[in-house]
Amino acid sequence: MRAKHPKKPIEAALERAESQGFRLETNRAHWGILYCPGSEAGKCPPFSVNGSPRNAENEAKRIDRFVTRCPHRKP
């Protein structure tokens, strides 16, 4: 069980990412690191999740864009 993000829009975006096969490691750089399903093979770089962004909605959109653009996500 991972720690929940304190900002609700970001937590919702992270839950959407996890439902598509992404893996989140918390308590690392920034607040956490998001890995795509193909990251074990070195196909996509890791994605840093900010713990205290200026705008939580923009950070959630940034996470959603990363997930949408990744060719390794599960449908």
N, C-alpha and C positions, 0 to 999 in steps of 0.2 A: 504494500500500500504506500503510495507516495503522498507527500505533503500537498495540500491544496493551495493554489495561488490565492493571495488575498484579494485580488481584483476579479469580480464576477465575470466580466466580458472575456478576460484572458483565460480564466478557468474553463469557461464554456468552449473557447477555441481549442484549448488543450484536450478537452474531452472528445471533441470532434476529431482531432488529429489521432488520438489513441484508438478511436473506433475504426480508423483506416489503417491501422498497423504500425503507427509511429510509436517510438519508445521515448520516455522522458526520464532523465536523471536529474534529481533536484539536489540542492545544496552544493552546486558546482559554480562555475563562472556565472556572474550575474546572479540569477536565481536558479536557473536550470538549463539543461542542454536537451534539445529535441533531435532525435535521430530518425531517419527515414527507414523503412523496411529493408532497403538495399544498402544500408550503411556498413554492414558487416563486410561486404565486398568492396568497400571504398568507393561506391558509386555516387553518393551525394555527401557534401560536407555537412558537419553538424550545424545546428541552428541554435543560437543563444536566445534564451527567453529572459527578458528584463524583469527584475523583481519590483521595481518602482518606476514605471515609465511616467512621462509627463501626461500622456493621454492613453488610458487603458483601451479605449476603442480602437485607436490606431495600432497599438501593439497587437490586439486581437486580429485585426485585418492583416497585419504583417505575417502572423502565424498562419492564417487561412491562405494567404498567397503562397507561402512556402509549401504548404500541403497540396494545394491545387496544382502547382507547377511541377511537383515531383512525379516522375513517370513510374515510380515503384509503389505508389500508394495502392491500397486494396479498395475495391469499389464498395 
